[in-house]
Amino acid sequence: MTPSERIGAFSAAFNPEVLTPALRQACARSLLDTYAVGVAGKNEPASSRAMAYLATLGTGDEASLWGCPGRATAEAAAFYNGVAAHVLDYDDVTSPLRGHPSVVLWPALIALAEAESAGMGRLQSAYAVGFEVMCKLAKAVAVDAYAKGWHVTASIGIIGTVAACSHLLRLDAEKTAHAVGMAVAQAAGTRANFGSDAKSFQAGHANAAAIRAARLAQAGFTSSPDAMDAQQGYAALYGQGQDLSAALATLGQTPLELISSGLEVKKYPLCYATHRVLDGLLDLRAEHGIALADVERVEIETSPGALVPLIHHRPATGLQGKFSLEYAVAAALLDGHVGLAAFTDESVQRPAIQAFLPFVQGRSTQGDSILPRWALVRLYTRDGQCIERKVDALRGSAVLPLTDDELMAKATDCYGWVGLQADAGAQLAIASDPKARIEDFLSIARWKNRIEI
């Protein structure tokens, strides 16, 4: 079988009954986190612009726009919700992908589930299918694709998402394989767009394009069965011509990737490459009572490749600040925490912050593997001290996950950021129940203060 056919066979044959309570809970946690972060992003400029674009497409009533009045077609809703859920860079990650799986799965799946009246159980199995395909493919090509400059959240994510959408639609193996080929035709996204609206556009596009591909395949559209592994195919263009059939041969073997690779939930709303640094830095600040004015300079050392996404060394905007090691360090030292309010343009442009940026230095060690990941933080104080902290296990990671209470607190904070109230505990319970409906989950949020886009 070709890689497209392997993905098609796996998606079509996947039995939702294999989902254990632990797997269903993992799905539920990721759903709550992604939705809450998407709602929190609704008033960001990129989300507003995406909403204005939707107005040019005409009306639709298939799916919800998260946290907003009105509805849209499934494809349009998936695009908008994908933009809003990624613009804050607060959505979850998984290490094999070097990117964000849930933000290119849930917007498409929820929109399609609303349009097709699919239950929560089918949503959970579709998410597991998509995550499985995404991680297997990522293990083969993500490092090379990232090095080439691809935004792998979108360029790899779309392949997993089209498999998930095909599963939700109950497409057979042949049609799913055709859908994969049409996802390849639309796979895109560059790291050069990090720090701009286009980064979140790339996530939104992956969601919309996956629905488009699956629905076209459902209607009989065809693609090349060799789209993934031909000489001019996906593996050659996005990787180094790896043998994808070998990488995909273990699809569905237990434990599933959702358990073995797991999800890493963000504690801070900026690029994940800063998070170990922030854990260590904030611990040192609290333990030693140190503030920005006490620090002469900061040196950061990390595992190989850890700092690659952090391309903005002198950020001037909130979006650029999300991809700046220097800003993350300066803001943490000045404020004592790093939250949503740190990523306005005004926050990034504070004189004390800008003056300190040249005194933050970061470097990654040399090596062939990005694993294991670690960060070493050294603070040099103005009174001559050098204090340091090495961070291996990251809070929120698969090995040190947030508790349900911590996750619900994050969701509640996200809702409050835009004037919404919602019972995050009730949402988590609904998202865990395979007999529930996605409409029950979505209907819980209610307005405290109407905030129009």
Secondary structure, DSSP 4 states (H G I P E B T S, - for coil): --HHHHHHHHHHH--GGG--HHHHHHHHHHHHHHHHHHHHTTTSHHHHHHHHHHHTT----SEE-TTSS-EE-HHHHHHHHHHHHHTTS-S-BBGGGTB-SGGGTHHHHHHHHHHHT-BHHHHHHHHHHHHHHHHHHHHHHHHHHHHHTB-HHHHTHHHHHHHHHHHHTT--HHHHHHHHHHHHTT---BGGGTTSHHHHHHHHHHHHHHHHHHHHHHTT----TTTTTSTTSHHHHHSS---HHHHHTTTTPSSPHHHHT--B--SSSS-GGGHHHHHHHHHHHHHHT--GGGEEEEEEEESTTTTTT---SS--SHHHHTT-HHHHHHHHHHHSS--GGGGSHHHHT-HHHHHHGGGEEEEEPP-S---S--EEEEEEETTS-EEEEEE-SPTTSSSSPPPHHHHHHHHHHHHHHTTEE--HHHHHHHHH-TTSBHHHHHTT-EESS----
